[in-house]
Amino acid sequence: MATKRLQQPFEDALMGLFNKEVDQDPPICLISDSLIGWTNMSSSFFGLPRLVFHGMGVLPMAVKKSLSIHRHQTEITDDHQLVEVKGVRLQFPLRKGDLPRSLIEEDSNISQFFLEAERCDLESWGVIANSFLELESNYVATLNSLYGGSVVAWCAGPLFLYDQMEEGGDKTGPPSTSSWAQWLDKPRTRNSVLYISFGSSQAELSSNQLDELAHGLDLSGWTTFGEVLAHKAIGGFLSHCGWNSVLESLSNGVPILAWPLQAEQPLNAKYVVEELRVGLRVPNTTTTTATRGLVGERLVVREVVCDLVTELMQGGRGRTVRERALLVERMAKKTVQPGGSSYRRLNHLVEQFNQSHSLWTNYK
């Protein structure tokens, strides 16, 4: 993979930071993405503890780690067949079709790349998790055990909320000078706008699927506009269920209409809908009708989109998941405040590295 070509230039640059003739403090740890496995070798060479960062929650990390170790899911041929995840007590059924392709296609180049990254990951000093104990406490000890008990997962999230704290507290919405914020600020019922985003995912919806989505929204009577999850007008989020999107939605008390596309998104969607119960799920596909010339293409048709949007925004199930999302919001905002679990864990982590820095300063 192309990222391996970065190893030597990276280590050359890192070597310069350890030059005692340079009047600056040297690095005391290395934080790197889970997919850049070679940084584990670099950190070992320089005697630095490596903290690995995954762009996902603790649960999908634990599932990926278990399946990467045991690999029995590759023997399953039916996408509807249940998968046993050794060492992880799931509170919902998991099927082969819910898993990322990298865990299924054992012989592909991309699968081998992910497996190599997972092996390097096991040798890390620690894991930074963009999550919080109140949300995923059931799986933190499980993840630690899958690392062999010597690696600790540090739940320090939701990380984006720290930016809000630095800016003076909770946001109530986007700047009022933006045109879309002014549109949202117009008199309207609270929780009346559905926000839609499929993130930066490389997966694509077909033109026919986008057409069905647009018509379904039109039938339901809801409108979308901008990146506005914190605004009081937002009552739901139609999302691909990338982990950042899940965290941002729930941290703003917004329930999710889950439409996963790829990678660990189906697993996140099941967690959101079946365990946390803070959202509803769009089915994978629904039967198409010949009247619109869509025979042969499996789509989520507009009538299904309409029914689900209406249920989320107006129905009884929608009210229930919204109430639960508001509970998660309160927990999320409390955990990053002084005294909160994520705040304490982050401080503890910093204190450990400050001690290492003091030792290096005395050595110089």
C-alpha distance (Angstrom), angle and dihedral (degrees) to the residues before:
residue distance angle dihedral
M1 . . .
A2 3.80 . .
T3 3.81 93.3 .
K4 3.82 90.4 69.5
R5 3.80 89.0 67.6
L6 3.79 87.6 66.6
Q7 3.80 93.9 62.6
Q8 3.80 99.3 84.7
P9 3.84 96.3 43.7
F10 3.80 88.6 46.3
E11 3.80 93.0 51.7
D12 3.81 91.2 46.3
A13 3.80 89.6 54.6
L14 3.79 91.3 45.6
M15 3.82 90.9 51.0
G16 3.78 89.1 58.1
L17 3.79 90.7 56.6
F18 3.82 90.3 59.3
N19 3.81 93.4 55.6
K20 3.81 105.4 125.3
E21 3.78 90.6 -153.9
V22 3.79 89.9 64.2
D23 3.79 113.1 88.1
Q24 3.79 97.7 -130.1
D25 3.77 138.6 92.8
P26 3.78 115.1 -97.6
P27 3.81 122.8 -125.1
I28 3.79 114.7 -80.7
C29 3.81 97.8 -166.7
L30 3.77 141.6 3.9
I31 3.81 121.8 -126.8
S32 3.78 114.4 -168.0
D33 3.77 141.1 163.0
S34 3.79 116.6 -92.4
L35 3.81 91.1 -119.1
I36 3.81 93.3 60.3
G37 3.78 94.5 73.7
W38 3.80 95.9 163.7
T39 3.82 89.7 70.1
N40 3.79 85.9 75.9
M41 3.82 89.3 65.4
S42 3.79 90.2 45.6
S43 3.78 92.6 51.7
S44 3.83 90.9 49.0
F45 3.80 91.4 50.6
F46 3.82 91.5 53.6
G47 3.81 94.5 39.2
L48 3.79 92.9 -116.0
P49 3.79 125.2 142.6
R50 3.80 110.2 -118.6
L51 3.78 119.7 -139.3
V52 3.78 111.7 -164.0
F53 3.80 120.8 -148.9
H54 3.79 121.8 -154.3
G55 3.79 120.8 -165.3
M56 3.80 90.8 -136.6
G57 3.77 142.3 67.5
V58 3.80 128.3 -85.5
L59 3.81 94.1 -100.5
P60 3.83 97.2 56.5
M61 3.81 88.7 42.5
A62 3.81 90.0 55.4
V63 3.81 93.1 45.7
K64 3.81 92.6 48.4
K65 3.79 91.9 46.5
S66 3.81 93.4 50.5
L67 3.80 94.9 46.0
S68 3.80 91.7 45.0
I69 3.81 89.4 55.2
H70 3.80 99.9 43.0
R71 3.85 101.2 28.4
H72 3.84 94.1 -168.7
Q73 3.82 91.1 132.5
T74 3.82 89.5 74.5
E75 3.82 88.8 70.4
I76 3.82 92.1 60.5
T77 3.81 114.1 95.5
D78 3.83 101.9 -178.6
D79 3.81 117.8 76.6
H80 3.81 89.5 -150.2
Q81 3.79 94.5 55.0
L82 3.80 117.7 110.1
V83 3.80 117.4 -108.5
E84 3.79 122.8 -143.5
V85 3.79 111.8 -139.1
K86 3.79 104.7 -159.7
G87 3.78 114.7 -138.5
V88 3.81 94.3 11.0
R89 3.82 120.8 98.5
L90 3.77 102.8 -151.0
Q91 3.79 119.4 -165.6
F92 3.80 93.1 -150.9
P93 3.82 135.5 44.0
L94 3.80 115.5 -90.8
R95 3.79 121.3 -157.3
K96 3.76 131.7 -167.5
G97 3.81 90.7 -107.9
D98 3.82 89.2 61.4
L99 3.81 92.8 61.5
P100 3.82 128.1 94.1
R101 3.80 114.2 -100.9
S102 3.79 89.9 -119.7
L103 3.82 89.0 67.5
I104 3.80 93.7 48.5
E105 3.81 107.5 39.3
E106 3.77 96.5 66.0
D107 3.80 97.4 176.8
S108 3.80 99.7 47.1
N109 3.81 121.4 107.0
I110 3.78 92.2 -121.5
S111 3.82 91.2 52.3
Q112 3.80 91.0 51.7
F113 3.80 89.6 49.3
F114 3.81 91.5 53.3
L115 3.81 92.3 45.3
E116 3.79 91.4 52.8
A117 3.80 90.0 49.5
E118 3.82 89.9 50.8
R119 3.82 91.5 52.1
C120 3.80 91.7 51.0
D121 3.78 88.4 45.5
L122 3.81 91.1 61.9
E123 3.81 90.2 63.2
S124 3.81 94.4 55.0
W125 3.81 122.3 118.1
G126 3.79 93.4 -130.6
V127 3.80 147.1 -20.3
I128 3.79 127.1 -118.7
A129 3.79 109.5 -149.4
N130 3.79 121.5 -162.8
S131 3.79 90.6 -142.7
F132 3.80 139.6 78.1
L133 3.78 135.1 -117.4
E134 3.80 95.3 -118.9
L135 3.80 89.1 60.4
E136 3.81 102.2 40.2
S137 3.79 107.0 16.7
N138 3.83 90.5 129.3
Y139 3.80 91.1 66.4
V140 3.83 106.9 35.9
A141 3.82 95.7 82.9
T142 3.80 88.5 43.6
L143 3.80 91.8 54.7
N144 3.81 91.5 47.9
S145 3.80 90.6 52.2
L146 3.81 91.9 50.9
Y147 3.80 87.8 57.7
G148 3.80 87.7 56.4
G149 3.79 95.9 -100.1
S150 3.81 94.2 -81.1
V151 3.81 96.1 90.1
V152 3.80 121.3 69.5
A153 3.80 125.8 -150.1
W154 3.80 109.8 -139.6
C155 3.81 109.7 -153.9
A156 3.80 103.2 -156.1
G157 3.80 103.8 151.6
P158 2.92 167.4 162.1
L159 3.79 78.5 57.0
F160 3.81 96.1 -173.3
L161 3.81 90.5 63.0
Y162 3.81 91.0 68.2
D163 3.81 88.3 65.7
Q164 3.79 89.1 55.6
M165 3.80 90.4 51.8
E166 3.82 91.0 52.8
E167 3.78 90.1 49.7
G168 3.77 91.8 56.2
G169 3.76 108.3 -83.9
D170 3.77 139.2 -54.6
K171 3.75 119.8 -3.9
T172 3.77 118.8 -124.3
G173 3.76 94.0 -164.5
P174 3.81 143.4 -55.5
P175 3.82 123.3 -40.6
S176 3.78 109.4 -69.7
T177 3.81 91.0 -130.4
S178 3.81 93.0 70.8
S179 3.79 115.2 95.7
W180 3.80 93.9 -130.9
A181 3.81 91.3 49.8
Q182 3.78 89.4 53.1
W183 3.80 88.6 50.1
L184 3.81 90.1 52.9
D185 3.81 91.6 45.3
K186 3.79 91.6 60.6
P187 3.82 113.2 109.8
R188 3.78 107.4 -78.1
T189 3.78 139.8 136.0
R190 3.79 115.2 -76.2
N191 3.83 113.7 -104.3
S192 3.80 90.9 16.0
V193 3.82 100.8 124.9
L194 3.80 125.9 78.6
Y195 3.79 114.9 -148.4
I196 3.82 117.1 -150.2
S197 3.78 127.4 -162.0
F198 3.79 133.9 148.7
G199 3.80 91.4 -169.0
S200 3.79 124.0 -137.3
S201 3.80 91.2 -46.0
Q202 3.78 117.5 149.6
A203 3.79 89.9 -141.4
E204 3.79 113.2 103.3
L205 3.77 134.2 -149.3
S206 3.78 113.4 -136.6
S207 3.81 119.0 -113.8
N208 3.80 89.0 -109.9
Q209 3.81 90.8 51.7
L210 3.80 91.5 49.7
D211 3.80 88.3 50.0
E212 3.81 91.0 52.3
L213 3.81 90.2 47.6
A214 3.81 92.9 50.7
H215 3.81 93.4 47.4
G216 3.80 91.4 46.3
L217 3.80 90.6 53.9
D218 3.79 90.4 46.9
L219 3.81 90.8 51.7
S220 3.79 91.5 50.3
G221 3.81 92.2 49.5
W222 3.82 97.6 -126.0
T223 3.79 127.7 133.7
T224 3.82 131.3 -153.0
F225 3.77 130.0 -149.5
G226 3.78 136.1 168.0
E227 3.77 138.1 -47.4
V228 3.77 97.3 -46.8
L229 3.81 111.2 133.7
A230 3.81 92.7 137.5
H231 3.81 93.6 56.1
K232 3.80 117.8 106.9
A233 3.80 90.5 -130.9
I234 3.82 92.6 65.4
G235 3.79 112.2 98.9
G236 3.80 102.2 167.1
F237 3.78 144.7 9.9
L238 3.81 123.5 -139.1
S239 3.80 98.8 -155.6
H240 3.80 143.5 169.9
C241 3.83 86.1 -134.8
G242 3.76 100.4 -119.9
W243 3.80 105.5 167.5
N244 3.81 95.8 -111.5
S245 3.80 89.8 51.8
V246 3.80 91.2 49.1
L247 3.80 92.4 50.4
E248 3.80 95.0 45.7
S249 3.79 92.3 48.0
L250 3.79 96.2 48.2
S251 3.81 93.0 41.1
N252 3.79 86.1 60.0
G253 3.80 93.6 45.9
V254 3.81 93.3 -112.0
P255 3.84 117.7 143.6
I256 3.80 118.5 -133.8
L257 3.79 133.9 -124.4
A258 3.79 97.0 -155.7
W259 3.81 119.7 -142.4
P260 3.83 105.0 163.4
L261 3.80 119.1 -167.1
Q262 3.81 111.4 179.0
A263 3.82 150.1 -25.6
E264 3.83 112.6 29.9
Q265 3.82 92.6 -22.5
P266 3.86 94.8 104.5
L267 3.81 88.5 53.4
N268 3.81 90.9 49.4
A269 3.81 89.6 48.6
K270 3.80 92.3 53.2
Y271 3.80 89.9 48.8
V272 3.81 91.6 49.6
V273 3.80 95.5 46.2
E274 3.81 105.9 30.4
E275 3.80 104.4 31.0
L276 3.80 108.8 23.6
R277 3.83 91.2 29.7
V278 3.80 92.8 -149.9
G279 3.79 97.7 126.9
L280 3.78 150.4 25.1
R281 3.79 127.0 -113.7
V282 3.80 130.3 -123.3
P283 3.84 108.0 -142.3
N284 3.79 117.9 -115.1
T285 3.82 93.3 -113.7
T286 3.78 138.0 -16.5
T287 3.78 132.4 -156.1
T288 3.79 114.2 -79.5
T289 3.79 125.6 -140.8
A290 3.79 126.9 -123.9
T291 3.81 91.8 -138.8
R292 3.80 91.0 76.9
G293 3.78 95.2 43.2
L294 3.79 93.8 -113.3
V295 3.79 99.8 125.1
G296 3.79 111.6 138.7
E297 3.81 95.8 26.6
R298 3.79 116.8 93.5
L299 3.78 110.2 -140.5
V300 3.77 141.5 158.6
V301 3.79 95.7 -109.3
R302 3.79 125.4 -137.6
E303 3.80 95.4 -107.9
V304 3.82 90.2 59.2
V305 3.82 91.4 47.0
C306 3.80 89.5 49.4
D307 3.81 93.8 50.2
L308 3.81 93.8 47.8
V309 3.81 95.3 46.3
T310 3.80 90.6 48.1
E311 3.80 91.2 48.7
L312 3.80 92.9 48.9
M313 3.80 94.5 46.9
Q314 3.81 101.0 35.8
G315 3.81 111.3 7.6
G316 3.78 133.7 95.3
R317 3.79 94.2 -108.2
G318 3.80 88.5 50.2
R319 3.80 91.1 55.1
T320 3.79 90.8 49.1
V321 3.81 95.7 51.5
R322 3.82 90.6 43.7
E323 3.80 90.6 55.8
R324 3.79 90.7 50.6
A325 3.83 91.4 46.9
L326 3.81 89.0 54.7
L327 3.81 89.1 54.3
V328 3.81 90.2 53.0
E329 3.82 89.5 48.6
R330 3.79 91.4 56.9
M331 3.81 91.7 48.4
A332 3.81 92.6 47.4
K333 3.79 94.9 51.2
K334 3.78 92.3 45.1
T335 3.81 95.0 50.1
V336 3.83 94.7 61.8
Q337 3.80 93.8 47.2
P338 3.83 121.2 94.0
G339 3.79 106.3 -72.7
G340 3.80 93.8 21.7
S341 3.80 120.4 125.2
S342 3.82 96.8 -110.2
Y343 3.80 91.6 43.8
R344 3.82 90.5 52.6
R345 3.81 93.9 45.4
L346 3.80 91.9 50.3
N347 3.79 91.3 48.5
H348 3.79 90.9 49.0
L349 3.79 90.6 51.6
V350 3.81 92.3 49.5
E351 3.82 91.1 48.1
Q352 3.79 91.0 55.0
F353 3.77 91.8 54.0
N354 3.80 92.5 42.9
Q355 3.80 87.5 60.0
S356 3.79 89.5 52.3
H357 3.80 89.5 50.0
S358 3.81 91.3 52.7
L359 3.79 90.8 52.5
W360 3.82 90.5 52.0
T361 3.82 92.4 47.5
N362 3.82 90.9 52.9
Y363 3.81 89.5 48.0
K364 3.82 90.9 54.8
